[in-house]
Amino acid sequence: MVVEERERGGRNPTGELTVFPVRCFTCGKVIGHYWEKYRDMIREDSPEKVLDSLGIERYCCRRMFLTHKEIMEEIID
Ligand SMILES: [Zn+2]
């Protein structure tokens, strides 16, 4: 999954910038609209606390946020 993200260069097949998956790959929960909030909130709080307060309780969904953050940091570096 992580390798796919990298190979696509952060863009979907139509060339638009892929910001964040709309749904959790595992359970299908719609999580895309939480990403911007999450990204802002983790500047002041731990990712675990932010996910709790956003109501992201399943580990499959939490993983989507945590791994996406790591990918972003790698690109920035
Ligand atoms: Zn999930």
PDB file of the backbone (N, CA, C, O) and the ligand in Angstrom, with CONECT records:
HET     ZN  A 101       1
ATOM      1  N   MET A   1       0.841  -1.201   0.000  1.00  0.00           N
ATOM      2  CA  MET A   1       0.000   0.000   0.000  1.00  0.00           C
ATOM      3  C   MET A   1       0.873   1.247   0.000  1.00  0.00           C
ATOM      4  O   MET A   1       0.633   2.182  -0.764  1.00  0.00           O
ATOM      5  N   VAL A   2       1.871   1.255   0.849  1.00  0.00           N
ATOM      6  CA  VAL A   2       2.759   2.411   0.920  1.00  0.00           C
ATOM      7  C   VAL A   2       3.534   2.575  -0.394  1.00  0.00           C
ATOM      8  O   VAL A   2       3.723   3.689  -0.884  1.00  0.00           O
ATOM      9  N   VAL A   3       3.976   1.446  -0.949  1.00  0.00           N
ATOM     10  CA  VAL A   3       4.736   1.487  -2.199  1.00  0.00           C
ATOM     11  C   VAL A   3       3.868   2.050  -3.316  1.00  0.00           C
ATOM     12  O   VAL A   3       4.335   2.845  -4.131  1.00  0.00           O
ATOM     13  N   GLU A   4       2.591   1.631  -3.353  1.00  0.00           N
ATOM     14  CA  GLU A   4       1.684   2.155  -4.374  1.00  0.00           C
ATOM     15  C   GLU A   4       1.582   3.667  -4.284  1.00  0.00           C
ATOM     16  O   GLU A   4       1.609   4.358  -5.302  1.00  0.00           O
ATOM     17  N   GLU A   5       1.466   4.179  -3.075  1.00  0.00           N
ATOM     18  CA  GLU A   5       1.356   5.626  -2.898  1.00  0.00           C
ATOM     19  C   GLU A   5       2.565   6.327  -3.505  1.00  0.00           C
ATOM     20  O   GLU A   5       2.442   7.356  -4.169  1.00  0.00           O
ATOM     21  N   ARG A   6       3.705   5.758  -3.266  1.00  0.00           N
ATOM     22  CA  ARG A   6       4.934   6.392  -3.750  1.00  0.00           C
ATOM     23  C   ARG A   6       5.029   6.334  -5.272  1.00  0.00           C
ATOM     24  O   ARG A   6       5.437   7.298  -5.920  1.00  0.00           O
ATOM     25  N   GLU A   7       4.644   5.182  -5.832  1.00  0.00           N
ATOM     26  CA  GLU A   7       4.752   5.031  -7.281  1.00  0.00           C
ATOM     27  C   GLU A   7       3.813   5.981  -8.016  1.00  0.00           C
ATOM     28  O   GLU A   7       4.116   6.460  -9.108  1.00  0.00           O
ATOM     29  N   ARG A   8       2.669   6.240  -7.392  1.00  0.00           N
ATOM     30  CA  ARG A   8       1.732   7.168  -8.022  1.00  0.00           C
ATOM     31  C   ARG A   8       2.188   8.608  -7.861  1.00  0.00           C
ATOM     32  O   ARG A   8       1.624   9.504  -8.489  1.00  0.00           O
ATOM     33  N   GLY A   9       3.172   8.844  -7.055  1.00  0.00           N
ATOM     34  CA  GLY A   9       3.670  10.200  -6.860  1.00  0.00           C
ATOM     35  C   GLY A   9       2.646  11.109  -6.218  1.00  0.00           C
ATOM     36  O   GLY A   9       2.675  12.321  -6.427  1.00  0.00           O
ATOM     37  N   GLY A  10       1.735  10.535  -5.434  1.00  0.00           N
ATOM     38  CA  GLY A  10       0.738  11.341  -4.758  1.00  0.00           C
ATOM     39  C   GLY A  10      -0.361  11.841  -5.675  1.00  0.00           C
ATOM     40  O   GLY A  10      -1.111  12.747  -5.311  1.00  0.00           O
ATOM     41  N   ARG A  11      -0.464  11.253  -6.875  1.00  0.00           N
ATOM     42  CA  ARG A  11      -1.512  11.695  -7.792  1.00  0.00           C
ATOM     43  C   ARG A  11      -2.363  10.508  -8.222  1.00  0.00           C
ATOM     44  O   ARG A  11      -1.856   9.392  -8.338  1.00  0.00           O
ATOM     45  N   ASN A  12      -3.633  10.736  -8.456  1.00  0.00           N
ATOM     46  CA  ASN A  12      -4.502   9.666  -8.926  1.00  0.00           C
ATOM     47  C   ASN A  12      -4.420   9.575 -10.450  1.00  0.00           C
ATOM     48  O   ASN A  12      -3.779  10.419 -11.077  1.00  0.00           O
ATOM     49  N   PRO A  13      -5.061   8.560 -11.066  1.00  0.00           N
ATOM     50  CA  PRO A  13      -4.899   8.360 -12.517  1.00  0.00           C
ATOM     51  C   PRO A  13      -5.311   9.543 -13.380  1.00  0.00           C
ATOM     52  O   PRO A  13      -4.846   9.644 -14.515  1.00  0.00           O
ATOM     53  N   THR A  14      -6.154  10.437 -12.899  1.00  0.00           N
ATOM     54  CA  THR A  14      -6.547  11.592 -13.704  1.00  0.00           C
ATOM     55  C   THR A  14      -5.606  12.773 -13.495  1.00  0.00           C
ATOM     56  O   THR A  14      -5.821  13.844 -14.064  1.00  0.00           O
ATOM     57  N   GLY A  15      -4.566  12.589 -12.682  1.00  0.00           N
ATOM     58  CA  GLY A  15      -3.557  13.624 -12.527  1.00  0.00           C
ATOM     59  C   GLY A  15      -3.826  14.604 -11.407  1.00  0.00           C
ATOM     60  O   GLY A  15      -3.052  15.538 -11.194  1.00  0.00           O
ATOM     61  N   GLU A  16      -4.925  14.397 -10.684  1.00  0.00           N
ATOM     62  CA  GLU A  16      -5.207  15.295  -9.570  1.00  0.00           C
ATOM     63  C   GLU A  16      -4.357  14.893  -8.379  1.00  0.00           C
ATOM     64  O   GLU A  16      -4.021  13.720  -8.213  1.00  0.00           O
ATOM     65  N   LEU A  17      -4.016  15.851  -7.563  1.00  0.00           N
ATOM     66  CA  LEU A  17      -3.218  15.558  -6.383  1.00  0.00           C
ATOM     67  C   LEU A  17      -4.045  14.724  -5.404  1.00  0.00           C
ATOM     68  O   LEU A  17      -5.161  15.095  -5.040  1.00  0.00           O
ATOM     69  N   THR A  18      -3.480  13.595  -4.986  1.00  0.00           N
ATOM     70  CA  THR A  18      -4.162  12.750  -4.016  1.00  0.00           C
ATOM     71  C   THR A  18      -3.870  13.249  -2.620  1.00  0.00           C
ATOM     72  O   THR A  18      -2.754  13.106  -2.122  1.00  0.00           O
ATOM     73  N   VAL A  19      -4.867  13.833  -1.988  1.00  0.00           N
ATOM     74  CA  VAL A  19      -4.660  14.417  -0.671  1.00  0.00           C
ATOM     75  C   VAL A  19      -4.675  13.340   0.400  1.00  0.00           C
ATOM     76  O   VAL A  19      -3.758  13.256   1.218  1.00  0.00           O
ATOM     77  N   PHE A  20      -5.706  12.525   0.395  1.00  0.00           N
ATOM     78  CA  PHE A  20      -5.865  11.500   1.418  1.00  0.00           C
ATOM     79  C   PHE A  20      -6.964  10.559   0.931  1.00  0.00           C
ATOM     80  O   PHE A  20      -7.926  11.018   0.314  1.00  0.00           O
ATOM     81  N   PRO A  21      -6.848   9.259   1.190  1.00  0.00           N
ATOM     82  CA  PRO A  21      -7.909   8.341   0.738  1.00  0.00           C
ATOM     83  C   PRO A  21      -9.256   8.731   1.338  1.00  0.00           C
ATOM     84  O   PRO A  21      -9.344   9.054   2.523  1.00  0.00           O
ATOM     85  N   VAL A  22     -10.297   8.701   0.521  1.00  0.00           N
ATOM     86  CA  VAL A  22     -11.624   9.080   1.008  1.00  0.00           C
ATOM     87  C   VAL A  22     -12.133   8.064   2.020  1.00  0.00           C
ATOM     88  O   VAL A  22     -12.763   8.422   3.014  1.00  0.00           O
ATOM     89  N   ARG A  23     -11.848   6.776   1.752  1.00  0.00           N
ATOM     90  CA  ARG A  23     -12.324   5.725   2.649  1.00  0.00           C
ATOM     91  C   ARG A  23     -11.167   4.902   3.183  1.00  0.00           C
ATOM     92  O   ARG A  23     -10.121   4.771   2.546  1.00  0.00           O
ATOM     93  N   CYS A  24     -11.382   4.350   4.372  1.00  0.00           N
ATOM     94  CA  CYS A  24     -10.436   3.394   4.925  1.00  0.00           C
ATOM     95  C   CYS A  24     -10.369   2.184   3.996  1.00  0.00           C
ATOM     96  O   CYS A  24     -11.403   1.644   3.603  1.00  0.00           O
ATOM     97  N   PHE A  25      -9.159   1.757   3.646  1.00  0.00           N
ATOM     98  CA  PHE A  25      -8.992   0.633   2.725  1.00  0.00           C
ATOM     99  C   PHE A  25      -9.562  -0.655   3.309  1.00  0.00           C
ATOM    100  O   PHE A  25      -9.980  -1.535   2.557  1.00  0.00           O
ATOM    101  N   THR A  26      -9.586  -0.784   4.620  1.00  0.00           N
ATOM    102  CA  THR A  26      -9.972  -2.041   5.261  1.00  0.00           C
ATOM    103  C   THR A  26     -11.470  -2.133   5.514  1.00  0.00           C
ATOM    104  O   THR A  26     -12.097  -3.117   5.122  1.00  0.00           O
ATOM    105  N   CYS A  27     -12.054  -1.137   6.156  1.00  0.00           N
ATOM    106  CA  CYS A  27     -13.458  -1.245   6.564  1.00  0.00           C
ATOM    107  C   CYS A  27     -14.382  -0.375   5.718  1.00  0.00           C
ATOM    108  O   CYS A  27     -15.601  -0.536   5.792  1.00  0.00           O
ATOM    109  N   GLY A  28     -13.842   0.540   4.917  1.00  0.00           N
ATOM    110  CA  GLY A  28     -14.681   1.348   4.035  1.00  0.00           C
ATOM    111  C   GLY A  28     -15.284   2.577   4.692  1.00  0.00           C
ATOM    112  O   GLY A  28     -16.053   3.301   4.058  1.00  0.00           O
ATOM    113  N   LYS A  29     -14.953   2.822   5.940  1.00  0.00           N
ATOM    114  CA  LYS A  29     -15.458   4.024   6.617  1.00  0.00           C
ATOM    115  C   LYS A  29     -14.962   5.271   5.898  1.00  0.00           C
ATOM    116  O   LYS A  29     -13.796   5.341   5.510  1.00  0.00           O
ATOM    117  N   VAL A  30     -15.828   6.246   5.720  1.00  0.00           N
ATOM    118  CA  VAL A  30     -15.447   7.493   5.068  1.00  0.00           C
ATOM    119  C   VAL A  30     -14.640   8.336   6.043  1.00  0.00           C
ATOM    120  O   VAL A  30     -15.156   8.754   7.080  1.00  0.00           O
ATOM    121  N   ILE A  31     -13.387   8.586   5.722  1.00  0.00           N
ATOM    122  CA  ILE A  31     -12.492   9.284   6.641  1.00  0.00           C
ATOM    123  C   ILE A  31     -11.819  10.492   5.987  1.00  0.00           C
ATOM    124  O   ILE A  31     -11.141  11.266   6.662  1.00  0.00           O
ATOM    125  N   GLY A  32     -12.003  10.653   4.678  1.00  0.00           N
ATOM    126  CA  GLY A  32     -11.280  11.687   3.942  1.00  0.00           C
ATOM    127  C   GLY A  32     -11.482  13.089   4.483  1.00  0.00           C
ATOM    128  O   GLY A  32     -10.562  13.908   4.472  1.00  0.00           O
ATOM    129  N   HIS A  33     -12.714  13.369   4.967  1.00  0.00           N
ATOM    130  CA  HIS A  33     -13.009  14.720   5.426  1.00  0.00           C
ATOM    131  C   HIS A  33     -12.371  15.029   6.774  1.00  0.00           C
ATOM    132  O   HIS A  33     -12.372  16.179   7.213  1.00  0.00           O
ATOM    133  N   TYR A  34     -11.822  13.999   7.440  1.00  0.00           N
ATOM    134  CA  TYR A  34     -11.158  14.234   8.728  1.00  0.00           C
ATOM    135  C   TYR A  34      -9.704  14.672   8.567  1.00  0.00           C
ATOM    136  O   TYR A  34      -9.107  15.193   9.509  1.00  0.00           O
ATOM    137  N   TRP A  35      -9.138  14.466   7.394  1.00  0.00           N
ATOM    138  CA  TRP A  35      -7.688  14.619   7.241  1.00  0.00           C
ATOM    139  C   TRP A  35      -7.175  16.026   7.554  1.00  0.00           C
ATOM    140  O   TRP A  35      -6.198  16.187   8.286  1.00  0.00           O
ATOM    141  N   GLU A  36      -7.840  17.043   6.995  1.00  0.00           N
ATOM    142  CA  GLU A  36      -7.330  18.407   7.219  1.00  0.00           C
ATOM    143  C   GLU A  36      -7.380  18.781   8.686  1.00  0.00           C
ATOM    144  O   GLU A  36      -6.469  19.421   9.212  1.00  0.00           O
ATOM    145  N   LYS A  37      -8.480  18.365   9.354  1.00  0.00           N
ATOM    146  CA  LYS A  37      -8.620  18.617  10.781  1.00  0.00           C
ATOM    147  C   LYS A  37      -7.499  17.915  11.546  1.00  0.00           C
ATOM    148  O   LYS A  37      -6.844  18.501  12.408  1.00  0.00           O
ATOM    149  N   TYR A  38      -7.302  16.657  11.208  1.00  0.00           N
ATOM    150  CA  TYR A  38      -6.262  15.856  11.857  1.00  0.00           C
ATOM    151  C   TYR A  38      -4.903  16.517  11.697  1.00  0.00           C
ATOM    152  O   TYR A  38      -4.144  16.653  12.656  1.00  0.00           O
ATOM    153  N   ARG A  39      -4.608  16.927  10.464  1.00  0.00           N
ATOM    154  CA  ARG A  39      -3.299  17.514  10.172  1.00  0.00           C
ATOM    155  C   ARG A  39      -3.080  18.786  10.986  1.00  0.00           C
ATOM    156  O   ARG A  39      -1.973  19.026  11.468  1.00  0.00           O
ATOM    157  N   ASP A  40      -4.120  19.603  11.145  1.00  0.00           N
ATOM    158  CA  ASP A  40      -3.999  20.819  11.955  1.00  0.00           C
ATOM    159  C   ASP A  40      -3.837  20.478  13.429  1.00  0.00           C
ATOM    160  O   ASP A  40      -3.006  21.064  14.123  1.00  0.00           O
ATOM    161  N   MET A  41      -4.642  19.518  13.906  1.00  0.00           N
ATOM    162  CA  MET A  41      -4.687  19.237  15.341  1.00  0.00           C
ATOM    163  C   MET A  41      -3.415  18.561  15.851  1.00  0.00           C
ATOM    164  O   MET A  41      -3.048  18.745  17.012  1.00  0.00           O
ATOM    165  N   ILE A  42      -2.733  17.777  14.999  1.00  0.00           N
ATOM    166  CA  ILE A  42      -1.550  17.076  15.496  1.00  0.00           C
ATOM    167  C   ILE A  42      -0.370  18.022  15.709  1.00  0.00           C
ATOM    168  O   ILE A  42       0.663  17.611  16.236  1.00  0.00           O
ATOM    169  N   ARG A  43      -0.513  19.273  15.310  1.00  0.00           N
ATOM    170  CA  ARG A  43       0.545  20.239  15.634  1.00  0.00           C
ATOM    171  C   ARG A  43       0.571  20.528  17.123  1.00  0.00           C
ATOM    172  O   ARG A  43       1.611  20.884  17.677  1.00  0.00           O
ATOM    173  N   GLU A  44      -0.583  20.371  17.773  1.00  0.00           N
ATOM    174  CA  GLU A  44      -0.672  20.722  19.187  1.00  0.00           C
ATOM    175  C   GLU A  44      -0.961  19.533  20.081  1.00  0.00           C
ATOM    176  O   GLU A  44      -0.914  19.648  21.306  1.00  0.00           O
ATOM    177  N   ASP A  45      -1.261  18.384  19.476  1.00  0.00           N
ATOM    178  CA  ASP A  45      -1.616  17.232  20.297  1.00  0.00           C
ATOM    179  C   ASP A  45      -1.061  15.971  19.645  1.00  0.00           C
ATOM    180  O   ASP A  45      -0.655  15.994  18.483  1.00  0.00           O
ATOM    181  N   SER A  46      -1.044  14.873  20.394  1.00  0.00           N
ATOM    182  CA  SER A  46      -0.515  13.633  19.837  1.00  0.00           C
ATOM    183  C   SER A  46      -1.524  13.048  18.853  1.00  0.00           C
ATOM    184  O   SER A  46      -2.730  13.214  19.036  1.00  0.00           O
ATOM    185  N   PRO A  47      -1.043  12.362  17.808  1.00  0.00           N
ATOM    186  CA  PRO A  47      -1.953  11.749  16.838  1.00  0.00           C
ATOM    187  C   PRO A  47      -2.986  10.847  17.503  1.00  0.00           C
ATOM    188  O   PRO A  47      -4.139  10.813  17.075  1.00  0.00           O
ATOM    189  N   GLU A  48      -2.591  10.121  18.538  1.00  0.00           N
ATOM    190  CA  GLU A  48      -3.519   9.214  19.202  1.00  0.00           C
ATOM    191  C   GLU A  48      -4.695   9.985  19.809  1.00  0.00           C
ATOM    192  O   GLU A  48      -5.848   9.579  19.666  1.00  0.00           O
ATOM    193  N   LYS A  49      -4.400  11.094  20.485  1.00  0.00           N
ATOM    194  CA  LYS A  49      -5.454  11.898  21.114  1.00  0.00           C
ATOM    195  C   LYS A  49      -6.355  12.528  20.056  1.00  0.00           C
ATOM    196  O   LYS A  49      -7.573  12.587  20.225  1.00  0.00           O
ATOM    197  N   VAL A  50      -5.751  13.000  18.961  1.00  0.00           N
ATOM    198  CA  VAL A  50      -6.526  13.637  17.911  1.00  0.00           C
ATOM    199  C   VAL A  50      -7.493  12.633  17.295  1.00  0.00           C
ATOM    200  O   VAL A  50      -8.657  12.957  17.064  1.00  0.00           O
ATOM    201  N   LEU A  51      -7.021  11.418  17.027  1.00  0.00           N
ATOM    202  CA  LEU A  51      -7.881  10.390  16.435  1.00  0.00           C
ATOM    203  C   LEU A  51      -9.026  10.042  17.390  1.00  0.00           C
ATOM    204  O   LEU A  51     -10.156   9.823  16.952  1.00  0.00           O
ATOM    205  N   ASP A  52      -8.735   9.991  18.685  1.00  0.00           N
ATOM    206  CA  ASP A  52      -9.794   9.742  19.669  1.00  0.00           C
ATOM    207  C   ASP A  52     -10.861  10.828  19.591  1.00  0.00           C
ATOM    208  O   ASP A  52     -12.057  10.535  19.571  1.00  0.00           O
ATOM    209  N   SER A  53     -10.418  12.086  19.548  1.00  0.00           N
ATOM    210  CA  SER A  53     -11.377  13.183  19.594  1.00  0.00           C
ATOM    211  C   SER A  53     -12.154  13.309  18.289  1.00  0.00           C
ATOM    212  O   SER A  53     -13.255  13.859  18.274  1.00  0.00           O
ATOM    213  N   LEU A  54     -11.588  12.803  17.194  1.00  0.00           N
ATOM    214  CA  LEU A  54     -12.311  12.820  15.921  1.00  0.00           C
ATOM    215  C   LEU A  54     -13.260  11.629  15.802  1.00  0.00           C
ATOM    216  O   LEU A  54     -14.067  11.565  14.874  1.00  0.00           O
ATOM    217  N   GLY A  55     -13.164  10.689  16.741  1.00  0.00           N
ATOM    218  CA  GLY A  55     -14.045   9.522  16.705  1.00  0.00           C
ATOM    219  C   GLY A  55     -13.545   8.415  15.795  1.00  0.00           C
ATOM    220  O   GLY A  55     -14.320   7.549  15.388  1.00  0.00           O
ATOM    221  N   ILE A  56     -12.254   8.433  15.469  1.00  0.00           N
ATOM    222  CA  ILE A  56     -11.653   7.367  14.659  1.00  0.00           C
ATOM    223  C   ILE A  56     -11.195   6.283  15.632  1.00  0.00           C
ATOM    224  O   ILE A  56     -10.098   6.359  16.184  1.00  0.00           O
ATOM    225  N   GLU A  57     -12.038   5.282  15.836  1.00  0.00           N
ATOM    226  CA  GLU A  57     -11.768   4.322  16.896  1.00  0.00           C
ATOM    227  C   GLU A  57     -11.141   3.028  16.393  1.00  0.00           C
ATOM    228  O   GLU A  57     -10.361   2.403  17.112  1.00  0.00           O
ATOM    229  N   ARG A  58     -11.461   2.622  15.191  1.00  0.00           N
ATOM    230  CA  ARG A  58     -10.923   1.359  14.695  1.00  0.00           C
ATOM    231  C   ARG A  58      -9.460   1.523  14.302  1.00  0.00           C
ATOM    232  O   ARG A  58      -9.049   2.556  13.774  1.00  0.00           O
ATOM    233  N   TYR A  59      -8.694   0.489  14.573  1.00  0.00           N
ATOM    234  CA  TYR A  59      -7.264   0.571  14.290  1.00  0.00           C
ATOM    235  C   TYR A  59      -6.979   0.609  12.793  1.00  0.00           C
ATOM    236  O   TYR A  59      -5.983   1.196  12.370  1.00  0.00           O
ATOM    237  N   CYS A  60      -7.843  -0.012  11.983  1.00  0.00           N
ATOM    238  CA  CYS A  60      -7.618   0.041  10.538  1.00  0.00           C
ATOM    239  C   CYS A  60      -7.701   1.485  10.037  1.00  0.00           C
ATOM    240  O   CYS A  60      -6.922   1.891   9.174  1.00  0.00           O
ATOM    241  N   CYS A  61      -8.647   2.258  10.581  1.00  0.00           N
ATOM    242  CA  CYS A  61      -8.816   3.648  10.160  1.00  0.00           C
ATOM    243  C   CYS A  61      -7.692   4.521  10.713  1.00  0.00           C
ATOM    244  O   CYS A  61      -7.162   5.382  10.010  1.00  0.00           O
ATOM    245  N   ARG A  62      -7.332   4.292  11.981  1.00  0.00           N
ATOM    246  CA  ARG A  62      -6.250   5.066  12.603  1.00  0.00           C
ATOM    247  C   ARG A  62      -4.951   4.883  11.823  1.00  0.00           C
ATOM    248  O   ARG A  62      -4.167   5.817  11.657  1.00  0.00           O
ATOM    249  N   ARG A  63      -4.748   3.665  11.354  1.00  0.00           N
ATOM    250  CA  ARG A  63      -3.542   3.362  10.589  1.00  0.00           C
ATOM    251  C   ARG A  63      -3.478   4.199   9.312  1.00  0.00           C
ATOM    252  O   ARG A  63      -2.397   4.598   8.881  1.00  0.00           O
ATOM    253  N   MET A  64      -4.636   4.462   8.712  1.00  0.00           N
ATOM    254  CA  MET A  64      -4.661   5.267   7.491  1.00  0.00           C
ATOM    255  C   MET A  64      -4.061   6.651   7.747  1.00  0.00           C
ATOM    256  O   MET A  64      -3.300   7.167   6.928  1.00  0.00           O
ATOM    257  N   PHE A  65      -4.407   7.238   8.877  1.00  0.00           N
ATOM    258  CA  PHE A  65      -3.887   8.566   9.215  1.00  0.00           C
ATOM    259  C   PHE A  65      -2.406   8.500   9.562  1.00  0.00           C
ATOM    260  O   PHE A  65      -1.603   9.309   9.097  1.00  0.00           O
ATOM    261  N   LEU A  66      -2.065   7.512  10.393  1.00  0.00           N
ATOM    262  CA  LEU A  66      -0.684   7.445  10.873  1.00  0.00           C
ATOM    263  C   LEU A  66       0.284   7.171   9.726  1.00  0.00           C
ATOM    264  O   LEU A  66       1.351   7.782   9.669  1.00  0.00           O
ATOM    265  N   THR A  67      -0.065   6.266   8.814  1.00  0.00           N
ATOM    266  CA  THR A  67       0.853   5.959   7.711  1.00  0.00           C
ATOM    267  C   THR A  67       0.896   7.113   6.722  1.00  0.00           C
ATOM    268  O   THR A  67       1.941   7.366   6.123  1.00  0.00           O
ATOM    269  N   HIS A  68      -0.214   7.817   6.537  1.00  0.00           N
ATOM    270  CA  HIS A  68      -0.219   8.927   5.593  1.00  0.00           C
ATOM    271  C   HIS A  68       0.714  10.034   6.082  1.00  0.00           C
ATOM    272  O   HIS A  68       1.394  10.677   5.283  1.00  0.00           O
ATOM    273  N   LYS A  69       0.741  10.248   7.377  1.00  0.00           N
ATOM    274  CA  LYS A  69       1.618  11.254   7.954  1.00  0.00           C
ATOM    275  C   LYS A  69       3.082  10.908   7.680  1.00  0.00           C
ATOM    276  O   LYS A  69       3.887  11.773   7.336  1.00  0.00           O
ATOM    277  N   GLU A  70       3.410   9.614   7.842  1.00  0.00           N
ATOM    278  CA  GLU A  70       4.792   9.195   7.608  1.00  0.00           C
ATOM    279  C   GLU A  70       5.201   9.422   6.159  1.00  0.00           C
ATOM    280  O   GLU A  70       6.327   9.835   5.883  1.00  0.00           O
ATOM    281  N   ILE A  71       4.279   9.151   5.232  1.00  0.00           N
ATOM    282  CA  ILE A  71       4.593   9.358   3.822  1.00  0.00           C
ATOM    283  C   ILE A  71       4.872  10.834   3.559  1.00  0.00           C
ATOM    284  O   ILE A  71       5.812  11.175   2.840  1.00  0.00           O
ATOM    285  N   MET A  72       4.060  11.701   4.137  1.00  0.00           N
ATOM    286  CA  MET A  72       4.256  13.138   3.936  1.00  0.00           C
ATOM    287  C   MET A  72       5.610  13.581   4.449  1.00  0.00           C
ATOM    288  O   MET A  72       6.295  14.373   3.801  1.00  0.00           O
ATOM    289  N   GLU A  73       6.000  13.074   5.612  1.00  0.00           N
ATOM    290  CA  GLU A  73       7.273  13.482   6.182  1.00  0.00           C
ATOM    291  C   GLU A  73       8.437  13.041   5.313  1.00  0.00           C
ATOM    292  O   GLU A  73       9.433  13.754   5.190  1.00  0.00           O
ATOM    293  N   GLU A  74       8.310  11.862   4.710  1.00  0.00           N
ATOM    294  CA  GLU A  74       9.375  11.380   3.838  1.00  0.00           C
ATOM    295  C   GLU A  74       9.520  12.284   2.618  1.00  0.00           C
ATOM    296  O   GLU A  74      10.635  12.566   2.179  1.00  0.00           O
ATOM    297  N   ILE A  75       8.401  12.734   2.075  1.00  0.00           N
ATOM    298  CA  ILE A  75       8.462  13.591   0.892  1.00  0.00           C
ATOM    299  C   ILE A  75       9.112  14.927   1.250  1.00  0.00           C
ATOM    300  O   ILE A  75       9.920  15.455   0.486  1.00  0.00           O
ATOM    301  N   ILE A  76       8.755  15.470   2.415  1.00  0.00           N
ATOM    302  CA  ILE A  76       9.307  16.753   2.842  1.00  0.00           C
ATOM    303  C   ILE A  76      10.811  16.661   3.038  1.00  0.00           C
ATOM    304  O   ILE A  76      11.560  17.558   2.651  1.00  0.00           O
ATOM    305  N   ASP A  77      11.246  15.545   3.653  1.00  0.00           N
ATOM    306  CA  ASP A  77      12.677  15.362   3.869  1.00  0.00           C
ATOM    307  C   ASP A  77      13.397  15.250   2.540  1.00  0.00           C
ATOM    308  O   ASP A  77      14.617  15.091   2.510  1.00  0.00           O
TER     309      ASP A  77
HETATM  310 ZN    ZN A 101     -11.211   1.258   8.976  1.00  0.00          ZN2+
END
